[in-house]
Amino acid sequence: MDIEPNNLEAFLCELTRHQRRLRGLVRCLLFDPRDVEDVWQDTNVLLLRKAHEFQLGTDFWAWASAVARYQVLTHCKLLGRDRLAFDLDLIAMIAAETEQLGESIDERRDALQLCLEKLPGPQRQLLEMRYGAGTSLEEVAGKLERPVGSIRQTLYRIREALLACIERRINLDSVS
């Protein structure tokens, strides 16, 4: 990698600043969490290899997200006939939409994080059990010894509360 130390430092700052967003883009385009991690890591490795190609002062996100999209497409081609792989045209369409949304996705994700922190512990634990661990509703209900319908309704209420909180945060941020 032929890149001056000052340029490398600036490049690494940009790469670090965009990590969450890059991972989010890859997560939007792939189904399997293991694939997301693999492609995200491969994207970072490729970005580091191509650091000398990036022109400081230009739009890092546009360049890095294009590299990430190509990595996703390459990965999907390798998956071949896997039934869980999205169609390549659909991936391109989702990637374009994600890029258009750009910073608003970051803003919503940050608001979500703040709203999640405000939730009472039991509600956060229920969300983590259901979505973080990927546990089915039936398994969650069994672990908590509650009816499935009760768990479904509680999750619905939590999601509604989170949505309202996110919208309040975004409106507060846009006013200030």
C-alpha positions as CSV (number, residue, x, y, z in Angstrom):
1,M,0.0,0.0,0.0
2,D,1.7,3.2,-1.2
3,I,0.1,5.9,0.8
4,E,1.7,8.7,2.8
5,P,1.4,8.4,6.6
6,N,-0.7,11.6,6.9
7,N,-3.0,10.4,4.2
8,L,-3.2,7.0,5.8
9,E,-4.2,8.5,9.1
10,A,-6.9,10.6,7.4
11,F,-8.1,7.5,5.5
12,L,-8.3,5.4,8.7
13,C,-10.3,8.2,10.4
14,E,-12.8,8.1,7.6
15,L,-12.9,4.3,7.6
16,T,-13.5,4.3,11.4
17,R,-16.1,7.0,11.2
18,H,-18.2,5.0,8.7
19,Q,-17.9,1.5,10.2
20,R,-21.4,1.4,11.7
21,R,-22.9,2.7,8.4
22,L,-20.9,0.2,6.3
23,R,-22.0,-2.7,8.5
24,G,-25.6,-1.4,8.3
25,L,-25.5,-1.3,4.5
26,V,-24.2,-4.9,4.4
27,R,-26.8,-5.9,6.9
28,C,-29.6,-4.4,4.7
29,L,-28.4,-6.5,1.8
30,L,-27.8,-9.9,3.3
31,F,-29.9,-12.3,5.2
32,D,-27.6,-14.5,7.3
33,P,-25.8,-12.7,10.2
34,R,-22.6,-14.8,9.5
35,D,-22.6,-13.6,5.9
36,V,-23.0,-10.0,7.1
37,E,-19.9,-10.3,9.3
38,D,-17.9,-12.0,6.6
39,V,-18.7,-9.5,3.9
40,W,-18.3,-6.5,6.3
41,Q,-14.8,-7.8,7.2
42,D,-13.9,-8.5,3.6
43,T,-15.1,-5.0,2.7
44,N,-12.8,-3.5,5.3
45,V,-9.9,-5.5,4.1
46,L,-10.5,-4.5,0.5
47,L,-10.9,-0.8,1.5
48,L,-7.5,-1.0,3.3
49,R,-5.9,-2.6,0.2
50,K,-7.4,0.2,-2.0
51,A,-6.6,3.0,0.4
52,H,-4.1,4.5,-2.1
53,E,-7.0,4.8,-4.6
54,F,-9.1,7.0,-2.4
55,Q,-8.7,10.8,-3.1
56,L,-8.8,12.7,0.2
57,G,-11.4,15.4,0.1
58,T,-13.9,13.4,-2.0
59,D,-16.9,11.6,-0.6
60,F,-15.6,8.7,1.4
61,W,-19.1,7.2,2.0
62,A,-19.9,7.1,-1.7
63,W,-16.6,5.3,-2.5
64,A,-16.8,2.9,0.5
65,S,-20.4,2.0,0.0
66,A,-19.8,1.2,-3.7
67,V,-17.0,-1.2,-2.6
68,A,-19.4,-2.8,0.0
69,R,-22.1,-3.2,-2.6
70,Y,-19.6,-5.0,-5.0
71,Q,-18.5,-7.2,-2.1
72,V,-22.2,-8.1,-1.4
73,L,-22.8,-8.9,-5.1
74,T,-19.6,-11.0,-5.2
75,H,-20.7,-12.9,-2.1
76,C,-24.2,-13.5,-3.5
77,K,-22.8,-14.8,-6.8
78,L,-20.7,-17.3,-4.7
79,L,-23.8,-18.4,-2.9
80,G,-25.2,-19.3,-6.2
81,R,-28.5,-21.1,-5.9
82,D,-29.0,-20.6,-2.1
83,R,-32.7,-20.0,-1.7
84,L,-32.0,-17.4,1.0
85,A,-29.9,-15.2,-1.3
86,F,-31.6,-12.1,-2.7
87,D,-31.8,-11.6,-6.4
88,L,-28.9,-9.4,-7.6
89,D,-31.2,-6.7,-9.1
90,L,-33.0,-6.5,-5.7
91,I,-29.7,-6.1,-3.9
92,A,-28.8,-3.2,-6.2
93,M,-32.2,-1.6,-5.7
94,I,-31.9,-1.9,-1.9
95,A,-28.4,-0.6,-1.9
96,A,-29.5,2.5,-4.0
97,E,-32.3,3.1,-1.6
98,T,-30.0,2.8,1.4
99,E,-27.6,5.2,-0.1
100,Q,-30.3,7.7,-0.8
101,L,-31.4,7.6,2.8
102,G,-27.8,8.1,3.8
103,E,-27.5,10.1,7.0
104,S,-31.2,9.8,7.9
105,I,-30.5,6.1,8.6
106,D,-27.7,7.0,10.9
107,E,-29.9,9.6,12.6
108,R,-32.7,7.0,13.1
109,R,-30.2,4.4,14.4
110,D,-28.7,6.8,16.9
111,A,-32.2,7.8,18.1
112,L,-33.1,4.1,18.4
113,Q,-30.1,3.5,20.5
114,L,-31.1,6.3,22.9
115,C,-34.6,5.1,23.0
116,L,-33.6,1.5,23.8
117,E,-31.5,2.8,26.7
118,K,-34.6,4.4,28.1
119,L,-36.6,1.2,28.1
120,P,-37.1,-0.6,31.4
121,G,-34.8,-3.6,31.9
122,P,-37.5,-6.3,31.4
123,Q,-38.5,-4.8,28.1
124,R,-35.0,-4.5,26.8
125,Q,-34.4,-8.2,27.9
126,L,-37.5,-9.3,26.0
127,L,-36.3,-7.5,22.8
128,E,-32.9,-9.0,23.2
129,M,-34.3,-12.5,23.7
130,R,-36.6,-12.2,20.7
131,Y,-34.4,-10.3,18.2
132,G,-30.9,-10.4,19.5
133,A,-30.8,-14.1,20.0
134,G,-33.2,-14.8,17.2
135,T,-35.5,-16.8,19.5
136,S,-38.9,-17.7,18.2
137,L,-42.1,-16.3,19.8
138,E,-42.9,-19.8,21.0
139,E,-39.5,-20.3,22.6
140,V,-39.7,-16.9,24.3
141,A,-43.2,-17.6,25.6
142,G,-42.0,-21.0,26.9
143,K,-39.0,-19.5,28.7
144,L,-41.1,-16.8,30.3
145,E,-44.1,-19.1,30.9
146,R,-46.4,-16.7,29.2
147,P,-48.9,-17.2,26.3
148,V,-47.5,-16.5,22.8
149,G,-50.3,-13.9,22.2
150,S,-49.2,-12.1,25.3
151,I,-45.5,-12.0,24.1
152,R,-46.6,-10.9,20.7
153,Q,-48.8,-8.0,22.1
154,T,-46.0,-6.9,24.5
155,L,-43.5,-6.8,21.6
156,Y,-45.9,-4.8,19.5
157,R,-46.4,-2.3,22.3
158,I,-42.6,-2.0,22.8
159,R,-42.0,-1.5,19.1
160,E,-44.8,1.2,19.0
161,A,-43.2,3.0,22.0
162,L,-39.8,2.8,20.3
163,L,-41.1,4.3,17.1
164,A,-42.8,7.1,18.9
165,C,-39.6,7.8,20.9
166,I,-37.5,7.8,17.7
167,E,-39.8,10.2,16.0
168,R,-39.8,12.5,19.0
169,R,-35.9,12.4,19.1
170,I,-35.6,13.2,15.4
171,N,-38.1,16.1,15.7
172,L,-36.2,17.5,18.7
173,D,-32.9,17.2,16.8
174,S,-34.3,18.9,13.7
175,V,-35.7,21.8,15.8
176,S,-32.4,22.5,17.6
